[in-house]
């Protein structure tokens, strides 16, 4: 049986932490930033953890058990 291929788009968007959680970036920080407040943009800068319900799906794309 051939090896599983990692999904390229998922590989670029998510990183796996040491404890096995999935780290992701916030959305809404790429363009149309003039109408957003400084506080809003600052809070979107930080990384977030993937929700439990989505973790299984993303781990499958990353070929992680």
N, C-alpha and C positions, 0 to 999 in steps of 0.2 A: 504494500500500500504506500502511495506517495506521501511525502511530508505535507503537513498543513501549511498553507501560506498565510502570513500575517496580512491583515487588511492595511494597505498603505495609508489611507486617510486616518484610520484610528491610531496608527503608529505615530503620526505627526501630532495628533491632538491630545493624547492621553499618556501619562507616565505612571508606572507602578511604583508604589512606595515600598519600603522595607517590610512593613507589616502586612502587605498584600492589598492595601486599599488603592483606589485609582484616583489620581490627581488630575484636575482639569482646569482650564481657564474659563473665566466668565465671558459671556456673550455681550454684545452691544458696546464694544470698545474699539471698533475698527474704523468707523467713519461717522459723519454727522455728529461730531463732538462739540461743536460750538454751542448747541442748545442745552447740553448737559452741564450740570453744576460741577464745580471742582470736587466736591465731596463725593458725588456720584462716580466720577471718573477715577478718583482715588480708591474707592471701595471696589471697583471693577478690576483694578490692577492685581489684586491678590488672587492666589490660587484657591480653589475650592475642592472639596472631596465629592466624588461621584455618589449619588444616592444608592442605597442598598438595592432598590428595585431594578436599576439599570446596570448594576455591577456585573451580573452574570452575562448579560448581552455583550458588554464591552470586553470582558475577559475572553469571550469566545472569538471576538474579532482579533484580539491580540494573541490568540493561541496560548493562553495562560490557564492553568488549572486552578 
